[in-house]
Amino acid sequence: MAPADHHEAIAKLHGMLSSCTLCPRHCRVDRTRGEQGFCRLGEDVVMDCTLAHHGEEPPLSGHCGAGTIFFSSCNLKCIYCQNHQISHDVKGERLDSATLASIMLSLQDQGCHNIEPVTPTPQTPRIMAALLMARKQGLELPFVYNCGGYEEPEVIKLLAGMVDIYLPDFKYGHDDVGLLFSGVPDYPAQALAAIKEMARQVGDQLEMEHDIACRGLLIRHLVLPGRPENSFAALRLIKDAISLQVPLSIMSQYTPIPALARHDTLGRRITRREYEAVINFALDLGFETIFTQEVSDGHLSPDFNQDDPFRRNKPSGPVDPRLPS
């Protein structure tokens, strides 16, 4: 897509704000007039914090960290969200696109390997406008679209040529689990349609330069306690609809947030046996690249009330050897 087409695409994204269809919830509120839908956002960008993040997958964090920008609110607001302090609320610094562009350039100056907006979906128009501004001012880093997977394929199509690396979650293999934990009845179908478009744009693998990802697709899946069948179904869907070549990041870091301390299934960490069952299932299916995490009893959720919010185990991998059953 040529630069002129990029500006046209961003204009279309901004146009969606007047009857918001940026995500599959299709709230159709006029955010330009202050009306609020599910995400409770207007048309300004709301940012919680930004940092060089060393806890992402190795091809993203490298030695110098991912240039991560955490945005407030979310279009899913999963009841167990590990970033619940910022995703379940709308608080933070309100920015225009020019200020956000300067933040992207600052992350490049710090030596980060990429620019990685987290949960950009409801704020995509201004984020992408900021990206184009930053590109004109010398930004050369890959742009990583880190999202929850519940995306509108027509929106993803408009990002073609601007996003270098897609980093979607694929949370649920069963509709009922998505409805129970994220309040959406159609998560698997919507996520698959969006990820297919992502793969069409950037391929189904990661392209690397000096051990750092510069283009491609990486799918994340968080293993939930007591829900192995959800993970198995999600992996089958990825295999059948996307590719066995797509890199997977299978995460063990689930930690109960305080609101779920007494939940019958989500009130505990996952066990090593649960995690190994999912890893071995992925290997049996034939996935070629899997990033893994250690299973720890420690508290791994970030604390966004701290200057350094992350106390989580760093993904390692890719893994080849089969884990013991």
C-alpha positions in Angstrom: 0.0 0.0 0.0 1.5 3.4 -1.0 1.7 6.3 1.5 -1.2 8.1 -0.1 -3.3 4.9 0.4 -2.2 4.9 4.0 -3.6 8.3 4.6 -6.8 7.2 2.9 -7.0 4.1 5.1 -6.5 6.2 8.3 -9.3 8.6 7.1 -11.6 5.6 6.8 -10.6 4.5 10.3 -11.4 7.9 11.7 -14.7 7.8 9.8 -15.7 4.7 11.8 -15.6 6.6 15.0 -18.9 8.4 14.2 -20.7 5.1 14.3 -18.1 2.9 15.9 -17.4 -0.4 14.2 -13.7 -0.6 15.0 -14.2 -4.0 16.7 -16.8 -6.8 16.3 -18.9 -5.4 19.1 -20.2 -2.8 16.6 -21.5 -0.4 19.3 -22.3 2.2 16.6 -22.0 5.1 19.0 -20.7 8.5 17.8 -17.4 8.7 19.7 -16.6 12.1 18.0 -19.6 13.5 20.0 -18.6 12.0 23.3 -20.9 9.0 23.1 -19.5 5.9 24.8 -19.7 2.3 23.8 -18.3 -0.8 25.5 -14.7 0.6 25.7 -16.0 3.9 27.1 -13.4 5.8 25.0 -13.9 9.0 23.0 -11.8 9.9 20.0 -8.6 10.9 21.9 -5.8 8.4 22.7 -5.6 7.4 26.4 -2.2 6.0 27.3 -1.3 4.5 30.7 2.5 4.1 30.3 5.4 3.3 28.0 8.6 1.5 28.5 11.3 -0.7 27.1 9.7 -4.1 27.8 12.1 -7.0 28.4 9.5 -9.6 29.2 8.1 -10.3 25.7 9.1 -13.2 23.5 12.8 -13.2 22.6 12.4 -12.1 19.0 10.5 -9.0 20.2 12.4 -8.1 23.4 15.9 -9.0 22.2 18.6 -7.4 24.3 17.2 -3.8 24.4 13.5 -4.4 24.9 10.3 -3.9 22.9 9.2 -0.3 22.7 5.9 -1.0 24.4 3.0 1.5 24.7 0.2 0.5 27.1 -3.2 2.0 26.2 -6.1 2.2 28.6 -9.3 0.3 28.2 -10.0 -2.7 25.8 -12.7 -4.1 23.6 -12.8 -7.4 25.5 -12.1 -6.7 29.2 -11.7 -10.4 30.1 -12.8 -11.0 33.7 -9.3 -12.4 34.5 -7.2 -9.9 32.6 -3.6 -9.7 33.7 -3.6 -6.0 32.8 -6.9 -5.3 34.5 -5.6 -2.2 36.3 -5.5 -0.4 32.9 -7.8 -2.5 30.6 -10.9 -2.4 32.8 -10.8 1.4 33.2 -10.3 4.5 31.2 -7.6 6.5 33.0 -4.2 7.8 31.9 -2.7 10.5 29.8 -4.8 11.9 26.9 -2.6 12.4 23.9 -3.0 13.8 20.4 -1.3 11.9 17.5 1.7 14.3 17.3 2.5 13.6 21.0 2.2 9.9 20.5 4.5 10.1 17.5 7.1 11.8 19.6 6.8 8.9 22.1 7.4 6.4 19.4 10.5 8.3 18.3 11.7 8.5 21.9 11.5 4.7 22.2 13.6 4.4 19.0 16.1 6.8 20.6 16.3 4.5 23.7 17.4 1.6 21.4 14.2 -0.4 21.5 13.8 -3.1 18.8 10.2 -2.1 17.8 7.2 0.0 18.6 4.5 -2.2 20.2 1.1 -0.7 21.1 -0.8 -2.9 23.5 -4.6 -3.2 23.1 -4.7 -0.6 20.2 -8.0 -1.8 18.8 -10.4 0.9 20.1 -7.8 3.6 19.5 -6.5 2.5 16.2 -7.2 5.6 14.1 -5.1 8.0 16.1 -2.4 5.4 16.8 -2.0 4.8 13.0 -2.0 8.5 12.3 0.8 8.9 14.9 2.7 6.1 13.2 2.6 7.9 9.9 3.8 11.1 11.5 6.7 9.3 13.2 7.7 7.6 10.0 8.0 11.0 8.3 10.2 12.1 11.2 12.6 9.2 10.9 11.0 6.2 12.7 12.4 3.0 11.2 11.5 0.4 13.7 9.0 -2.4 13.0 5.5 -1.7 14.2 4.0 -4.5 16.3 0.2 -4.7 16.6 -0.4 -6.4 19.9 -4.1 -7.2 20.3 -6.6 -9.5 22.0 -7.6 -11.2 18.7 -11.2 -10.0 18.8 -10.7 -7.8 15.7 -12.8 -6.6 12.8 -11.3 -8.1 9.6 -12.3 -5.0 7.6 -10.2 -2.8 10.1 -7.2 -5.2 9.8 -7.4 -4.8 6.0 -7.0 -1.1 6.4 -3.7 -1.6 8.3 -2.0 -3.4 5.4 1.4 -2.0 4.7 1.6 -0.1 8.0 1.8 -3.1 10.4 5.0 -5.1 10.2 4.3 -7.7 12.9 0.9 -8.9 14.1 0.9 -10.2 17.7 -2.7 -11.4 18.4 -4.0 -13.5 21.2 -6.1 -16.5 20.3 -7.8 -16.9 23.7 -10.7 -19.4 23.1 -11.5 -22.4 21.1 -15.1 -22.6 22.3 -17.8 -20.0 21.9 -19.2 -20.6 25.4 -15.9 -20.0 27.1 -15.5 -16.6 25.3 -19.0 -15.7 26.3 -18.4 -16.7 29.9 -15.0 -14.9 30.4 -15.1 -12.1 27.8 -18.8 -11.5 27.1 -18.6 -12.2 23.4 -20.5 -15.0 21.7 -18.3 -15.4 18.6 -14.7 -15.1 19.6 -13.2 -18.1 17.7 -14.8 -17.2 14.4 -14.0 -13.4 14.6 -10.4 -14.1 15.7 -9.8 -16.6 13.0 -11.1 -14.3 10.3 -8.9 -11.4 11.5 -5.8 -13.6 11.9 -6.3 -15.0 8.4 -6.1 -11.4 7.1 -3.0 -10.7 9.2 -1.3 -13.8 7.7 -2.3 -12.7 4.2 -0.5 -9.4 4.8 2.7 -10.5 6.5 2.8 -14.3 6.1 2.4 -17.0 8.7 6.0 -17.0 10.1 8.4 -14.5 11.6 11.1 -13.0 9.4 14.3 -12.3 11.5 17.2 -9.9 11.2 20.0 -10.4 13.7 17.7 -12.6 15.9 15.1 -9.9 16.1 11.7 -10.1 14.4 11.2 -7.6 11.6 8.0 -8.9 9.9 5.4 -11.6 10.3 2.9 -13.2 12.7 3.1 -14.6 16.2 0.0 -16.0 18.0 -0.3 -16.0 21.8 -2.4 -18.4 23.8 -2.8 -18.1 27.6 -3.5 -21.5 29.3 -6.4 -21.1 31.7 -6.7 -23.2 34.9 -9.2 -26.1 34.6 -9.8 -25.5 30.9 -7.5 -27.8 28.9 -10.2 -28.5 26.4 -10.4 -24.8 25.5 -6.7 -24.8 24.7 -6.9 -28.0 22.7 -9.8 -26.6 20.6 -8.0 -23.3 20.1 -4.9 -25.1 18.8 -6.9 -27.3 16.4 -8.6 -24.2 15.0 -5.2 -22.5 14.4 -3.9 -25.6 12.7 -6.9 -26.0 10.4 -7.5 -22.3 9.6 -4.1 -20.7 9.7 -1.0 -22.9 9.5 1.2 -25.3 11.4 4.1 -23.0 10.5 2.8 -20.0 12.5 4.8 -19.4 15.7 2.9 -19.9 18.9 3.6 -18.4 22.3 1.9 -20.7 24.8 1.8 -18.8 28.1 1.8 -20.2 31.6 1.7 -16.9 33.4 -2.0 -16.9 34.3 -2.4 -15.4 37.8 -5.7 -14.8 39.6 -6.5 -11.1 40.0 -8.0 -10.1 43.4 -11.6 -10.1 42.1 -11.3 -13.8 41.2 -9.6 -15.1 44.4 -12.6 -17.2 45.2 -13.6 -18.2 41.7 -14.2 -21.9 41.4 -11.7 -22.4 38.4 -10.0 -19.1 37.8 -9.0 -18.6 41.5 -5.7 -20.5 41.1 -2.6 -20.6 39.0 -2.3 -23.4 36.4 -0.4 -26.5 37.3 2.7 -27.9 35.5 0.6 -30.9 34.4 -2.0 -28.7 32.8 0.6 -26.6 31.0 2.6 -29.6 29.8 -0.6 -31.2 28.4 -1.2 -28.2 26.2 2.4 -28.0 25.0 2.5 -31.7 24.2 -0.9 -31.4 22.3 0.6 -28.6 20.2 3.6 -30.8 19.4 1.3 -33.7 18.5 -0.5 -31.5 16.1 2.7 -30.6 14.4 3.4 -27.0 15.2 6.9 -26.1 14.3 7.7 -23.2 16.5 6.5 -22.9 20.1 7.7 -20.3 22.7 7.2 -21.5 26.3 7.3 -20.2 29.8 8.3 -21.8 33.1 5.4 -22.8 35.4 5.8 -20.8 38.7 3.9 -20.4 41.9 4.9 -16.8 42.0 2.6 -13.8 41.4 3.2 -12.9 37.7 0.6 -10.2 37.0 2.0 -6.8 36.2 1.4 -4.0 38.8 0.7 -0.8 36.9 0.9 1.2 40.1 4.6 0.6 40.1 7.3 2.3 38.0 8.3 -1.1 36.7 5.0 -3.0 36.4 6.4 -6.3 35.3 7.2 -9.2 37.5 6.5 -12.1 35.1 8.6 -15.0 33.7 10.2 -14.3 30.4 9.1 -16.5 27.5 11.8 -18.8 26.2 12.0 -21.0 23.2 11.3 -22.1 20.6 10.9 -25.5 22.1 11.5 -28.8 20.3 11.8 -31.6 22.9 8.6 -33.1 24.2 7.8 -32.3 27.8 7.2 -35.2 30.1 3.6 -36.3 30.5 
